């Protein structure tokens, strides 16, 4: 199903117009803006949740809410539910729910329209101008087409005719929603209708063109009216004047304003528009002088003139002057200031001066002079949320509730976002699940917050359920929520849910990012569903989307596990064609997989041929193939590549020779390795690297005597053996019980001025625990050593660990003595723990504490030693305690320890 969707989008990608559509869809979702929030406290009403309010407010501000503390969250959630249920717009919600049940694409379906009309008529609504305006005001923020449908239905009801005010309202809604084509269609249909009152018809038509942003059409129509001896009424004149001011046609606006005054139609609306025109021209001084003149003349006004000036001053960043004007006019005590306060509050919120806005509200509330409307409250609320001022947002919600402000969907969405931000996941979910009870819906911002919060809380399934609800209601999460949810599904291996999420996105014409697909492909590979991941990868390739380098690694390794070396090899080439450089390890894995196929030589050479065509016979390419064949234990394939290099005249580097030698050694083809080594003598001077390679390979193949011969030859040729050579041979000699030879090498090593390494020291201590023979060999070969020499101290440690030296005298100093001989590591401490646990578990535990204090991180064997030792000593209780700690750390006891438990 998913691959089919991707195939569909492969066709879409080929069409540039479709690309624009996809980009537009993505922008719609990802560019959602958030408004803002606030709070002030009113403790006058003794509601049940007030007992928890102080504690909640404190914890909300710190984001430390414990969701399990229902004693705090329950009363608040219940009070919010009651508040939302008792709001006063339930009837309006029901009207738009009925209209919305007729989808946009069915609006011409007569039967559906009649059904909607019948349901609305059965509601027995009292239609008048005020009610229709109220419905349109409610719906303008929700659904423009539903507003149009209600307007059309209302106009067809007996006993009601639309007024200029209702026409003006619907025109404004269409204009604000930028539905200009729809609005002009509406005006055209209006023209075709027959009306008995020609003057009213032309008035409305002029007003329609004006609001539609076509004031010049309106002026032409007005001119024809005047030619016919007709005139606009006061409403039409002012609608035209406002449109001209909005379009910055100030000369024409001045002419119309004169016409208004000549006809005696001047009112506070005229004065408001005059002030608005001056402010729009940035003539703020003239606007202020004009307002003062209006006031001194004693003409009536409603404060809107001052409001438009305050708004202009705020936009011009003249907040101090605006504040002084507000105080001056407020002190007069005769001027209605609510509109001014609204503008001032919005100006403060708009520029983020939230402290000033909160202080202003607090001051006005204390004087009982001003209560903001719901829109102002919601704006401040969301701004506070955006800036993570959760305590203030919580207090503002409380103030709104206590002031009996009727909430709306914006308020509910803000409350849900607040709960999410404060970590009150359970409270947010309960409010969300109860949304149908109070007939409110979520917006995309609230859905994003809820999904993000649930993902952060680990409730991935609940987050997906919320996503499904969001899609059903026409929303799809923003980019951040989508990525968080996708990451969570991939991380937790919920791959079927991830598939559904991608299908949701594609159904919404949203193309997820390649990185999201990469995570899905990688998760599928980890889950053993590499074929499914490969199908998606192929479809992405078809639309020229380039997967990440890590995705190729996951796919290649997945097919290697399935023994599908042919596909792994193809992917190895494709990743290079996309500009990625594979690692040597990846080459090894692919070649190893090819070596297990029916015709390994053919597949191997085929890959080599294609690879050389990409890399222009690079020496590194040949080295990769020799190395890969060596790790696959196919030295004959490695030798074939090596011969190709010789025949092609490619200069063989030391790296190529070492890799060829290693391929023989890894396959334990010792005679071939020795012969190849000897063949190199004629054309290469041997240095440390090739000798070390030979000795290391022989040690890993348990060829001790041959390794010793090459070590002797190395020294005879005055090539200084590496520390690794000594370490591997000494370890091998000890494991074979050849302690005299091992001690001889150690003495030689020390006499050459080298310090005993941690590897050598640990090897000696480990074998000392197992046998006393090492101590015998050591004392025999080091009888004449000085007491304070490194060999003497090392011998003392060997004796202490094998039991030949009395531990009671030196037990507290063993750690210190080890540090004098070589640098201890975790392995050293594990050996020391094993030795001390034979004597005293208390001292073993003390050593464990010191080990951690010094920064050494205990591993599985550390805990295994302690657990097994406690049980061996019969200390079952302590053993079980350490076992629990071991399991908490993610470690598992060894088989031998399990038998003791």
C-alpha positions in Angstrom: 0.0 0.0 0.0 2.7 2.5 1.0 4.8 1.6 -2.1 1.7 2.2 -4.2 1.3 5.6 -2.7 4.9 6.5 -3.4 4.4 5.4 -7.0 1.6 7.8 -7.3 3.8 10.6 -6.0 6.5 9.6 -8.5 4.0 10.9 -11.1 3.2 14.0 -9.1 6.8 14.9 -8.8 7.1 15.0 -12.5 4.6 17.8 -12.7 5.8 21.3 -11.6 2.3 22.5 -10.8 1.8 19.5 -8.5 5.0 20.4 -6.7 3.6 23.8 -6.0 0.4 22.2 -4.7 2.4 20.0 -2.3 4.5 22.9 -1.2 1.4 25.0 -0.5 -0.1 22.1 1.5 3.0 21.8 3.5 3.2 25.6 4.1 -0.4 25.5 5.3 0.5 23.0 8.0 4.0 24.1 9.0 3.5 27.8 9.1 0.7 27.9 11.7 1.0 30.9 14.0 0.2 31.0 17.6 -1.5 33.9 19.4 -0.9 34.6 23.2 -2.1 34.4 26.9 -2.3 36.0 30.7 -3.7 35.9 34.1 -4.7 37.9 37.2 -6.1 36.4 40.3 -9.5 36.9 41.8 -10.2 34.9 44.9 -13.6 36.3 45.6 -15.6 33.2 44.6 -15.1 30.2 46.8 -15.3 27.5 44.2 -14.0 24.0 45.1 -10.8 24.2 43.1 -9.6 27.3 44.9 -8.0 25.1 47.6 -5.7 23.6 45.0 -5.1 26.8 43.1 -2.1 28.2 44.9 -0.3 24.9 44.8 -1.2 24.4 41.1 -0.1 27.9 40.1 3.3 27.4 41.7 3.8 24.0 40.1 2.6 25.2 36.7 5.2 28.0 36.7 7.9 25.5 37.4 6.6 22.8 35.1 6.8 20.3 38.0 3.2 19.0 38.0 2.9 15.4 39.0 0.1 14.1 36.8 -0.7 11.4 39.4 -1.6 14.1 41.9 -5.3 14.1 41.2 -6.1 16.1 44.3 -4.6 19.1 42.5 -5.7 18.5 38.9 -9.2 17.0 39.3 -10.9 20.1 40.7 -9.3 22.3 38.0 -10.3 20.0 35.2 -13.9 19.8 36.5 -14.2 23.5 36.8 -12.9 24.0 33.3 -15.4 21.5 31.9 -18.3 23.3 33.6 -17.0 26.7 32.3 -16.9 25.5 28.7 -20.3 23.8 29.0 -22.0 26.9 30.2 -20.7 29.3 27.5 -23.3 31.4 25.6 -22.6 30.4 22.0 -23.9 26.9 22.1 -26.7 27.8 19.7 -24.4 29.4 17.2 -22.2 26.3 17.4 -25.2 24.1 16.6 -26.1 26.3 13.6 -22.7 25.9 12.0 -22.5 22.2 12.8 -25.8 21.8 10.8 -24.5 23.9 7.9 -21.1 22.2 8.0 -22.7 18.7 7.6 -23.3 19.7 3.9 -19.8 19.4 2.4 -18.5 22.1 0.1 -18.5 19.8 -2.9 -22.2 19.0 -2.4 -23.4 22.6 -2.1 -25.2 22.3 -5.5 -27.0 19.1 -4.4 -30.6 20.3 -4.1 -31.7 17.5 -1.8 -28.9 18.1 0.7 -29.5 21.8 0.7 -33.2 21.2 1.3 -32.4 18.9 4.2 -30.1 21.5 5.7 -32.8 24.2 5.2 -35.4 22.0 6.9 -33.2 21.4 10.0 -32.5 25.1 10.3 -36.1 26.0 9.9 -37.1 23.5 12.6 -34.9 25.3 15.0 -37.4 28.2 14.9 -34.7 30.9 15.0 -35.9 34.4 15.6 -34.4 36.1 12.6 -33.6 39.8 12.8 -30.7 42.0 11.9 -29.0 41.7 15.3 -29.2 37.9 15.4 -27.9 37.5 11.8 -25.0 39.8 12.6 -24.3 37.8 15.7 -24.2 34.5 13.7 -21.9 36.0 11.1 -19.6 37.5 13.7 -19.3 34.1 15.3 -18.7 32.3 12.0 -16.2 34.6 10.4 -13.3 33.0 12.3 -14.5 29.5 11.4 -15.9 28.9 8.0 -16.6 31.5 5.3 -18.6 29.2 3.1 -20.9 28.3 6.0 -21.4 32.0 6.7 -22.5 32.4 3.0 -24.8 29.5 3.3 -26.4 30.9 6.4 -26.7 34.3 4.8 -28.4 32.8 1.8 -30.8 30.7 3.9 -31.7 33.7 6.1 -32.5 35.8 3.0 -35.0 33.2 1.8 -36.9 33.0 5.1 -40.4 34.6 5.2 -40.6 37.8 7.2 -36.9 38.7 7.0 -35.0 40.8 4.5 -31.3 41.5 4.6 -30.3 45.0 5.6 -27.3 47.1 4.6 -25.7 46.1 7.9 -26.0 42.3 7.1 -24.8 42.8 3.6 -21.9 44.8 4.8 -21.1 42.1 7.3 -21.0 39.3 4.7 -19.0 41.5 2.3 -16.4 42.2 5.1 -16.2 38.4 5.9 -15.5 37.6 2.2 -13.0 40.4 1.9 -11.1 39.5 5.0 -10.9 35.8 4.0 -9.6 37.0 0.6 -12.3 35.2 -1.2 -12.5 38.0 -3.8 -13.6 35.7 -6.7 -16.4 34.4 -4.6 -17.3 37.8 -3.5 -17.5 39.2 -7.0 -19.6 36.2 -8.0 -21.9 37.1 -5.0 -22.1 40.7 -6.2 -22.9 39.6 -9.8 -25.7 37.3 -8.6 -27.0 40.2 -6.4 -27.1 42.4 -9.5 -29.2 39.8 -11.4 -31.8 39.7 -8.7 -34.8 42.1 -9.0 -35.4 44.5 -6.1 -38.3 46.9 -5.8 -36.2 49.5 -4.1 -33.7 50.7 -6.6 -31.9 53.1 -4.3 -31.4 50.4 -1.6 -30.1 48.0 -4.4 -27.6 50.5 -5.7 -26.5 51.5 -2.1 -25.8 47.9 -1.4 -24.0 47.4 -4.6 -21.7 50.4 -4.0 -21.0 49.1 -0.6 -20.2 45.6 -1.9 -17.6 46.9 -4.4 -16.1 49.1 -1.8 -15.6 46.3 0.7 -14.4 43.9 -2.1 -11.4 46.2 -2.5 -12.8 47.7 -5.7 -13.5 51.3 -4.6 -13.0 52.7 -8.1 -15.8 50.5 -9.4 -17.9 51.8 -6.5 -17.0 55.4 -7.4 -18.1 54.8 -11.0 -21.4 53.3 -9.9 -21.8 56.2 -7.5 -21.3 58.6 -10.4 -24.0 56.9 -12.4 -26.3 57.1 -9.5 -25.8 60.8 -9.2 -26.3 61.2 -12.9 -29.7 59.5 -12.4 -30.5 61.8 -9.6 -30.0 59.1 -6.9 -27.8 59.3 -3.9 -26.2 57.1 -1.3 -27.5 57.0 2.2 -25.3 57.6 5.3 -24.3 53.9 5.5 -23.2 53.7 1.9 -21.3 57.0 2.0 -19.3 55.8 5.0 -18.7 52.3 3.6 -17.3 54.0 0.4 -15.2 56.5 2.5 -13.7 53.7 4.6 -12.8 51.7 1.4 -11.0 54.7 -0.1 -9.1 55.3 3.1 -8.1 51.6 3.2 -6.9 51.8 -0.4 -4.9 55.0 0.5 -7.0 57.0 -2.1 -6.8 60.0 0.2 -7.8 62.7 -2.4 -10.9 60.8 -3.3 -11.6 60.1 0.3 -11.4 63.9 1.0 -14.0 64.6 -1.7 -16.4 62.0 -0.3 -16.0 63.3 3.3 -16.9 66.8 2.0 -20.0 65.3 0.3 -21.0 63.7 3.6 -20.7 67.0 5.5 -22.6 68.9 2.8 -25.5 66.6 3.1 -25.5 66.8 6.9 -24.6 63.1 7.3 -21.6 63.7 9.4 -21.5 61.5 12.6 -18.9 60.0 14.9 -18.3 57.4 12.1 -17.2 60.3 9.8 -14.9 61.7 12.5 -13.4 58.2 13.1 -12.7 57.8 9.4 -11.1 61.2 9.2 -8.8 60.4 12.1 -8.1 57.1 10.5 -7.1 58.8 7.2 -4.7 61.1 8.9 -3.1 58.3 10.8 -2.8 56.2 7.7 -1.0 59.1 6.1 1.3 59.1 9.2 0.1 62.7 10.0 -0.1 61.8 13.7 0.3 65.4 14.9 -2.6 66.5 12.7 -4.7 63.5 13.8 -4.1 64.5 17.5 -5.0 68.1 16.8 -8.1 67.0 15.0 -9.3 64.8 17.9 -8.7 67.6 20.4 -10.7 70.0 18.1 -13.6 67.5 18.0 -13.5 67.3 21.8 -13.3 71.1 22.3 -16.3 71.6 20.0 -18.4 69.4 22.3 -19.4 67.0 19.4 -20.4 63.5 20.5 -18.0 60.7 20.1 -17.4 57.1 21.2 -13.7 57.1 21.7 -12.9 55.3 18.4 -11.1 58.4 17.1 -8.7 58.3 20.0 -8.4 54.5 19.5 -7.2 54.8 15.9 -4.6 57.4 17.0 -3.4 55.1 19.9 -3.1 52.2 17.4 -1.0 54.4 15.0 1.3 55.6 17.8 1.9 52.0 18.9 2.7 50.9 15.3 5.1 53.9 15.3 6.7 52.7 18.6 5.6 55.8 20.4 4.2 54.0 23.4 5.2 56.6 26.0 3.2 59.3 24.1 0.3 57.0 23.7 0.2 56.2 27.4 0.2 59.9 28.3 -2.7 60.5 25.9 -4.7 57.7 27.5 -4.1 59.0 31.0 -5.0 62.6 29.9 -8.3 61.6 28.2 -9.1 59.1 31.0 -8.8 61.8 33.6 -11.5 63.8 31.8 -14.0 61.2 33.0 -16.5 62.0 30.3 -15.2 60.0 27.4 -15.9 56.3 26.8 -12.5 54.6 26.8 -13.3 50.9 26.3 -12.3 51.0 22.6 -9.1 52.9 23.5 -8.2 50.4 26.1 -8.8 47.5 23.6 -6.4 49.1 21.2 -3.8 49.9 23.8 -3.9 46.3 25.2 -3.6 44.8 21.7 -0.7 47.2 21.0 1.2 46.1 24.1 0.5 42.4 23.4 1.5 42.8 19.7 5.0 43.9 20.6 5.5 41.5 23.4 5.2 44.0 26.3 3.4 41.5 28.4 4.4 42.8 31.8 3.0 46.2 30.8 -0.2 44.6 29.5 -0.7 42.6 32.7 0.0 45.6 34.9 -2.5 47.7 32.8 -5.2 45.0 33.3 -4.5 44.8 37.0 -4.8 48.5 37.4 -8.1 48.8 35.4 -9.6 45.9 37.2 -8.8 47.4 40.6 -10.7 50.6 39.5 -13.6 48.5 38.0 -13.2 50.6 34.8 -12.5 48.0 32.1 -13.0 44.3 31.4 -11.5 43.2 28.0 -13.5 41.2 25.6 -12.9 37.6 24.8 -10.7 38.3 21.8 -8.3 40.5 23.8 -8.1 37.9 26.6 -7.4 35.1 24.1 -4.7 37.2 22.3 -2.9 37.9 25.6 -3.4 34.3 26.7 -1.7 32.8 23.7 1.2 35.3 23.7 2.0 34.3 27.3 1.9 30.6 26.3 4.3 31.3 23.4 6.8 32.8 25.8 6.3 30.0 28.4 4.9 32.3 31.0 2.7 29.5 32.3 1.9 30.9 35.7 0.6 34.1 34.2 -1.3 32.1 31.6 -2.9 30.0 34.3 -3.9 33.0 36.3 -5.4 34.7 33.3 -7.6 31.7 32.6 -8.7 31.7 36.2 -9.5 35.4 35.9 -11.5 34.9 32.8 -13.5 32.1 34.5 -14.1 34.1 37.6 -15.1 37.2 35.6 -17.7 35.0 33.9 -16.2 35.6 30.5 -17.9 33.2 28.1 -15.1 31.1 26.6 -14.8 29.9 23.0 -12.8 27.4 21.1 -9.7 29.6 21.2 -9.9 29.7 25.0 -10.3 25.9 25.2 -7.3 25.4 22.9 -5.3 27.7 25.0 -6.2 25.8 28.1 -5.2 22.5 26.5 -1.9 24.0 25.4 -1.3 25.3 28.9 -1.9 21.8 30.4 0.5 20.3 27.9 3.2 22.8 28.5 2.9 22.4 32.3 3.3 18.6 32.0 -0.3 18.0 33.0 -0.8 15.2 30.4 -3.6 13.5 32.2 -5.5 16.8 32.6 -5.0 17.7 29.0 -6.3 14.3 27.9 -9.4 14.5 30.1 -10.2 18.0 28.7 -9.6 16.7 25.2 -11.8 13.6 25.6 -14.6 15.8 27.0 -14.5 18.4 24.1 -17.6 16.9 22.5 -19.6 17.5 25.8 -19.2 21.3 25.4 -19.3 21.2 21.5 -15.8 22.7 20.9 -13.1 21.5 18.5 -9.3 21.7 18.6 -7.2 23.7 16.2 -4.0 22.5 14.7 -1.8 24.2 17.3 -3.6 22.4 20.2 -3.4 19.1 18.3 0.4 19.7 17.8 0.9 20.4 21.5 -1.1 17.4 22.6 0.7 15.0 20.2 4.1 16.3 21.2 3.3 16.1 24.9 2.0 12.5 24.6 5.1 11.5 22.7 7.3 13.1 25.3 5.4 11.2 28.0 5.9 7.9 26.2 2.1 7.6 25.4 2.7 6.9 21.7 -0.5 5.0 21.1 -2.6 7.8 22.6 -0.7 10.3 20.5 -1.5 8.3 17.4 -5.2 8.1 18.4 -5.2 11.9 18.7 -3.6 12.1 15.3 -6.4 10.0 13.8 -9.0 12.3 15.4 -7.2 15.3 14.0 -7.2 13.9 10.5 -10.9 13.1 10.8 -11.6 16.7 11.8 -9.5 18.0 8.8 -6.3 18.8 10.6 -2.9 17.3 10.1 -0.1 17.8 12.6 2.7 20.3 11.9 6.2 19.3 10.9 7.5 19.1 14.4 4.6 16.9 15.7 4.8 14.7 12.7 8.6 14.2 13.1 8.3 13.6 16.8 5.6 11.0 16.3 7.5 9.3 13.4 10.7 9.2 15.5 8.8 7.6 18.4 7.2 5.0 16.2 10.6 4.1 14.7 12.4 4.1 18.0 9.8 1.8 19.7 9.5 -0.4 16.7 5.8 0.4 16.1 6.3 0.0 12.3 2.6 -0.7 11.3 1.6 2.5 13.1 4.5 4.3 11.3 3.2 3.0 8.0 -0.3 4.4 8.8 1.2 7.7 9.7 3.0 8.0 6.4 -0.3 7.0 4.6 -2.1 9.7 6.5 0.5 12.2 5.3 0.3 11.1 1.7 -3.5 11.2 1.8 -3.2 14.8 2.9 -0.9 15.5 -0.1 2.0 16.0 2.2 5.3 14.4 1.3 7.3 13.5 4.4 10.9 14.4 4.3 13.5 11.9 3.1 15.0 11.8 6.6 11.6 10.5 7.9 11.6 7.7 5.3 15.2 7.0 6.2 14.3 6.4 9.8 11.5 4.2 8.8 13.7 2.1 6.4 16.3 1.8 9.1 13.7 0.7 11.7 12.3 -1.9 9.2 15.8 -3.3 8.7 16.5 -3.5 12.4 13.2 -5.4 12.8 14.2 -7.9 10.1 11.8 -6.4 7.5 14.6 -5.4 5.1 12.5 -6.2 2.0 9.8 -3.7 3.0 12.5 -1.1 3.6 14.0 -1.9 0.2 10.6 -1.4 -1.5 10.4 2.1 0.0 14.0 2.9 -0.9 13.3 1.9 -4.6 10.3 4.2 -4.8 12.3 7.1 -3.4 14.9 6.4 -6.0 12.3 6.7 -8.7 11.4 10.2 -7.6 15.1 11.1 -7.3 15.2 11.4 -3.6 18.6 10.5 -2.1 18.6 8.4 1.1 21.1 9.1 3.9 24.4 7.3 4.1 23.3 5.4 7.2 20.2 4.1 5.4 22.5 2.3 2.9 24.4 0.8 5.7 21.2 -0.5 7.3 19.9 -1.9 4.0 23.2 -3.5 3.1 23.7 -5.1 6.5 20.1 -6.3 6.4 20.5 -8.1 3.1 23.8 -9.5 4.3 22.0 -11.1 7.2 19.5 -12.6 4.7 22.5 -13.9 2.6 21.4 -11.8 -0.3 24.8 -10.6 -1.3 23.7 -9.7 -4.9 21.3 -7.0 -3.6 23.8 -5.9 -0.9 26.5 -5.5 -3.7 24.0 -3.5 -5.9 23.3 -1.2 -3.0 27.0 -0.8 -2.3 27.5 0.5 -5.9 24.3 2.7 -5.7 25.5 4.4 -2.6 28.7 5.4 -4.3 26.8 6.7 -7.3 24.9 8.9 -4.9 28.2 10.4 -3.6 28.7 8.3 -0.4 32.0 6.6 0.4 31.5 3.1 1.9 33.8 2.0 4.7 36.2 -0.8 4.6 34.0 -2.7 7.1 31.0 -2.4 4.7 33.1 -3.8 1.9 34.2 -6.7 4.1 30.6 -7.5 5.0 29.4 -7.5 1.4 32.3 -9.6 0.2 31.8 -12.0 3.0 28.1 -12.4 2.0 29.1 -12.9 -1.6 31.5 -15.6 -0.6 28.6 -17.7 0.7 26.6 -17.6 -2.5 26.5 -20.5 -5.1 29.1 -19.0 -7.4 31.1 -16.7 -5.1 34.0 -16.2 -7.6 31.6 -14.9 -10.3 29.8 -12.6 -7.9 33.1 -11.4 -6.4 34.6 -10.6 -9.8 31.4 -9.0 -11.0 31.4 -6.6 -8.1 35.1 -5.8 -8.6 34.5 -5.0 -12.3 31.7 -2.6 -11.5 33.6 -1.1 -8.7 36.7 -0.5 -10.8 34.5 1.2 -13.5 33.5 3.7 -10.7 36.9 4.2 -9.1 39.2 4.2 -12.1 41.4 1.3 -10.9 42.3 2.9 -7.6 44.8 1.0 -5.5 42.5 1.5 -2.5 39.7 -0.4 -4.3 41.9 -3.4 -4.9 43.0 -3.3 -1.2 39.4 -3.2 -0.1 38.7 -6.4 -2.1 41.8 -8.2 -0.9 40.9 -7.2 2.7 37.3 -8.4 2.2 38.3 -11.7 0.7 40.7 -12.2 3.6 38.0 -11.6 6.2 35.7 -14.0 4.2 38.5 -16.6 4.5 38.8 -16.8 0.7 42.5 -16.3 0.2 42.3 -17.6 -3.4 40.0 -14.6 -4.3 42.3 -12.2 -2.5 45.3 -13.7 -4.4 43.4 -13.3 -7.7 42.9 -9.6 -7.1 46.6 -9.4 -6.1 47.6 -11.0 -9.4 45.4 -8.6 -11.3 47.3 -5.8 -9.7 50.6 -7.3 -10.7 49.5 -7.9 -14.3 48.0 -4.4 -14.6 51.3 -2.9 -13.6 49.8 -1.2 -10.5 52.5 -0.5 -8.0 51.9 -2.7 -5.0 52.0 -0.8 -1.8 53.0 -2.1 1.7 49.3 -2.0 2.5 48.4 -4.4 -0.3 51.2 -6.9 0.7 50.1 -6.8 4.4 46.4 -7.4 3.4 47.4 -10.3 1.2 49.5 -11.8 4.0 46.6 -11.3 6.5 44.2 -13.1 4.1 46.4 -16.3 4.4 46.8 -16.0 8.1 43.1 -15.5 8.8 42.4 -18.7 6.9 45.2 -20.4 8.8 47.0 -21.2 5.6 50.3 -20.9 7.4 52.5 -22.5 4.8 51.1 -20.1 2.1 51.6 -17.2 4.4 55.2 -18.2 5.1 55.9 -18.7 1.4 54.3 -15.4 0.5 56.3 -13.7 3.2 59.5 -15.1 1.9 58.6 -14.1 -1.7 58.4 -10.5 -0.6 62.0 -10.5 0.6 63.3 -10.1 -3.0 61.5 -6.8 -3.6 60.8 -5.2 -0.3 62.9 -4.3 2.7 61.0 -5.6 5.8 60.2 -3.2 8.5 58.2 -3.5 11.8 54.7 -3.4 10.2 55.0 -6.6 8.1 56.9 -8.5 10.8 54.2 -7.5 13.3 51.5 -8.5 10.9 53.1 -12.0 10.5 53.7 -12.5 14.3 50.2 -11.3 15.2 48.6 -13.6 12.6 50.6 -16.6 13.8 49.7 -15.9 17.4 46.0 -15.8 16.6 46.5 -19.1 14.7 48.2 -20.5 17.9 51.4 -21.1 16.0 53.7 -20.2 18.9 57.0 -21.6 17.8 56.8 -20.1 14.3 55.9 -16.8 15.9 58.9 -17.0 18.2 61.2 -17.8 15.2 60.0 -14.7 13.4 60.4 -12.6 16.6 64.0 -13.8 16.8 64.6 -13.1 13.1 63.0 -9.6 13.6 65.5 -8.8 16.4 68.4 -10.3 14.4 67.5 -7.9 11.5 67.6 -5.1 14.1 63.9 -4.4 13.8 62.5 -3.5 17.1 59.3 -5.6 17.8 56.2 -3.8 18.7 54.6 -4.0 22.1 51.7 -5.8 20.5 54.0 -8.6 19.4 55.3 -9.1 22.9 51.8 -9.0 24.4 50.3 -11.6 22.0 53.2 -14.0 22.3 53.4 -13.7 26.1 49.6 -14.3 26.3 49.9 -17.4 24.0 52.9 -18.8 26.0 51.0 -18.4 29.3 47.9 -20.0 27.9 50.1 -23.0 26.9 51.8 -23.1 30.3 55.2 -22.2 28.9 55.9 -19.8 31.7 59.7 -19.9 31.6 59.7 -18.7 28.0 57.1 -16.0 28.8 59.1 -14.7 31.8 62.3 -14.7 29.7 60.5 -12.5 27.1 59.2 -10.2 29.8 62.7 -9.8 31.3 64.0 -9.0 27.8 61.2 -6.5 27.3 62.0 -4.8 30.6 65.8 -4.7 30.0 65.1 -3.0 26.7 63.8 -0.1 28.8 60.1 -0.8 28.2 57.5 -0.7 30.9 55.1 -3.6 31.6 51.8 -2.8 29.9 48.4 -3.3 31.5 47.8 -6.1 29.0 50.9 -8.0 30.1 50.4 -7.3 33.8 46.7 -8.4 33.7 47.8 -11.6 31.8 50.3 -12.4 34.6 47.9 -11.7 37.4 45.1 -13.8 35.8 47.4 -16.8 35.4 48.7 -16.4 38.9 45.2 -16.9 40.2 45.0 -20.2 38.2 48.4 -21.7 39.0 51.6 -21.3 41.1 53.8 -22.4 38.2 54.1 -18.8 36.9 55.5 -17.8 40.3 58.0 -20.7 40.3 59.2 -19.7 36.9 59.4 -16.0 37.9 61.4 -16.6 41.0 63.7 -19.0 39.2 64.6 -16.6 36.5 64.7 -13.5 38.7 66.5 -14.6 41.8 69.1 -11.9 41.6 66.7 -9.0 41.1 67.0 -6.0 43.4 64.3 -5.8 46.0 62.8 -2.5 44.8 63.0 -3.2 41.1 59.9 -3.5 38.9 60.5 -7.2 38.4 60.7 -7.7 42.2 57.4 -5.9 42.8 55.8 -7.8 40.0 57.0 -11.1 41.4 55.6 -10.1 44.8 52.2 -9.5 43.2 52.3 -12.8 41.3 53.1 -14.6 44.6 50.3 -12.8 46.4 47.8 -13.7 43.7 48.8 -17.4 43.6 48.9 -17.7 47.4 52.7 -18.2 47.8 53.1 -14.9 49.5 51.0 -14.2 52.6 48.2 -12.0 51.6 47.3 -10.8 55.1 50.5 -8.7 55.2 50.0 -7.0 51.8 46.2 -7.2 51.2 45.6 -3.4 51.8 48.6 -2.5 49.6 47.9 -4.7 46.5 46.1 -2.0 44.6 49.0 0.4 45.4 51.7 -2.1 44.4 49.9 -2.9 41.1 50.0 0.9 40.3 53.7 0.8 40.7 54.1 -2.0 38.2 51.7 -1.0 35.5 48.6 1.2 34.9 45.5 -0.6 36.2 42.3 -0.8 34.2 38.9 -2.3 34.7 40.2 -5.8 33.9 42.9 -5.3 36.6 40.3 -4.4 39.2 38.2 -7.4 38.2 41.2 -9.7 38.9 41.9 -7.9 42.1 38.3 -8.2 43.1 38.4 -11.9 42.5 41.5 -12.3 44.7 40.1 -10.2 47.5 36.8 -12.0 47.5 38.6 -15.1 48.4 39.8 -13.4 51.7 37.1 -10.9 52.6 33.9 -9.7 50.9 34.0 -6.5 53.0 37.4 -5.6 51.4 36.1 -6.6 48.0 33.2 -4.2 48.4 35.5 -1.4 49.6 37.6 -2.0 46.5 34.5 -1.8 44.3 33.7 1.6 45.8 37.2 2.9 45.3 37.1 1.6 41.8 34.1 3.8 41.0 35.5 6.8 42.9 38.5 6.7 40.6 36.3 6.8 37.5 36.4 3.1 36.5 33.1 1.9 35.1 32.2 -1.6 36.4 31.3 -4.0 33.6 29.4 -7.3 33.5 32.4 -9.3 34.9 32.8 -6.9 37.8 29.2 -7.6 39.0 29.5 -11.3 38.1 32.6 -11.7 40.3 30.8 -10.1 43.3 27.6 -12.0 42.9 29.2 -15.4 42.5 31.6 -14.6 45.5 28.7 -13.7 47.8 26.9 -16.9 47.0 30.1 -19.0 47.4 30.5 -17.5 50.9 26.9 -18.4 51.7 25.9 -14.7 51.9 22.6 -15.2 49.9 20.9 -12.0 50.9 23.8 -9.8 49.9 24.2 -11.9 46.7 20.6 -11.3 45.7 21.0 -7.5 46.4 24.0 -7.4 44.1 22.2 -9.5 41.5 19.3 -7.0 41.4 21.8 -4.2 40.9 23.5 -6.1 38.2 20.2 -6.7 36.4 19.3 -3.0 36.8 22.5 -2.1 35.0 21.5 -4.3 32.1 24.0 -7.1 32.7 23.3 -10.8 32.9 25.1 -13.3 35.2 27.4 -15.9 33.5 26.4 -19.6 33.3 28.6 -20.6 36.1 27.3 -17.8 38.4 23.7 -18.8 37.5 24.3 -22.3 38.7 25.3 -20.9 42.2 22.2 -18.7 42.5 
